[in-house]
């Protein structure tokens, strides 16, 4: 569904992402891992056409620079860290923004079917009861559920996740992952995710792309990448041994 060929991203001071090539298949949960500054978020933003890049990125056989932005937004959605809020839109209005790529004509409003889809997403995420509340007056967990509802309202084929679980408590993290996994199983869509926590990567991913200073260090099934010697070199520590020692302490409780 997505094919990346020799992609590099340059902020003007040299490449941050270097000559990456890989593909992601329909129905796959694909994680991008690596230390801070390794280019994970940069790569995800390039995949969403939010940053200029060299090389080629194909979505369903078409280079994404050739796809009109409105059409691309109807198929690809991004969920990132909780943003700074400047406008007091209601929860329902925020979720409704996900329907606009599907509206025919710039002057057309949302149809009854669109609003029904919005309310279905609100109910799915358990936030229908706060639908009329301004997003500036809800908790961080409620806000991230609102933003995920907006993503689902887009009816995308691909969801890009850029560390969306940062600053959320454990229960909220688990809840959002469960909603994403349910969406993926129901739609056979693609999820490409950046998680800071390798525990979340191990829990979620089918395959992992491991980055080291913007270059591909490993690309394989999740268990193989996180148990191998390469991940230890990239992170500068024995990752699996540290994880097992932490788990052993839980098992003693």
Rosetta blueprint (number, residue, H / E / L):
1 X L
2 X E
3 X E
4 X E
5 X E
6 X E
7 X E
8 X E
9 X E
10 X E
11 X L
12 X L
13 X L
14 X L
15 X E
16 X E
17 X E
18 X E
19 X E
20 X E
21 X E
22 X E
23 X E
24 X E
25 X L
26 X L
27 X L
28 X L
29 X E
30 X E
31 X E
32 X E
33 X E
34 X L
35 X L
36 X L
37 X L
38 X L
39 X L
40 X H
41 X H
42 X H
43 X H
44 X H
45 X H
46 X H
47 X H
48 X L
49 X L
50 X L
51 X L
52 X L
53 X L
54 X E
55 X E
56 X E
57 X E
58 X E
59 X E
60 X L
61 X L
62 X E
63 X E
64 X H
65 X H
66 X H
67 X L
68 X L
69 X H
70 X H
71 X H
72 X H
73 X H
74 X L
75 X L
76 X E
77 X E
78 X E
79 X E
80 X E
81 X L
82 X L
83 X L
84 X L
85 X L
86 X L
87 X L
88 X L
89 X L
90 X E
91 X H
92 X H
93 X H
94 X H
95 X H
96 X H
97 X H
98 X H
99 X H
100 X H
101 X H
102 X H
103 X L
104 X L
105 X L
106 X L
107 X L
108 X L
109 X L
110 X L
111 X L
112 X H
113 X H
114 X H
115 X H
116 X H
117 X H
118 X H
119 X H
120 X H
121 X H
122 X H
123 X H
124 X H
125 X L
126 X L
127 X L
128 X H
129 X H
130 X H
131 X L
132 X L
133 X L
134 X E
135 X H
136 X H
137 X H
138 X L
139 X L
140 X H
141 X H
142 X H
143 X H
144 X H
145 X H
146 X H
147 X H
148 X H
149 X H
150 X H
151 X H
152 X H
153 X H
154 X L
155 X L
156 X L
157 X L
158 X E
159 X E
160 X E
161 X E
162 X E
163 X L
164 X L
165 X L
166 X L
167 X L
168 X L
169 X L
170 X H
171 X H
172 X H
173 X H
174 X H
175 X H
176 X H
177 X H
178 X H
179 X H
180 X H
181 X H
182 X H
183 X H
184 X H
185 X H
186 X H
187 X H
188 X L
189 X L
190 X E
191 X E
192 X E
193 X E
194 X E
195 X L
196 X L
197 X L
198 X H
199 X H
200 X H
201 X H
202 X H
203 X H
204 X H
205 X L
206 X L
207 X E
208 X E
209 X E
210 X E
211 X E
212 X E
213 X L
214 X L
215 X E
216 X E
217 X E
218 X E
219 X E
220 X E
221 X E
222 X H
223 X H
224 X H
225 X H
226 X H
227 X H
228 X L
229 X H
230 X H
231 X H
232 X H
233 X H
234 X H
235 X H
236 X L
237 X L
238 X L
239 X H
240 X H
241 X H
242 X H
243 X H
244 X H
245 X H
246 X H
247 X H
248 X H
249 X H
250 X H
251 X H
252 X L
253 X L
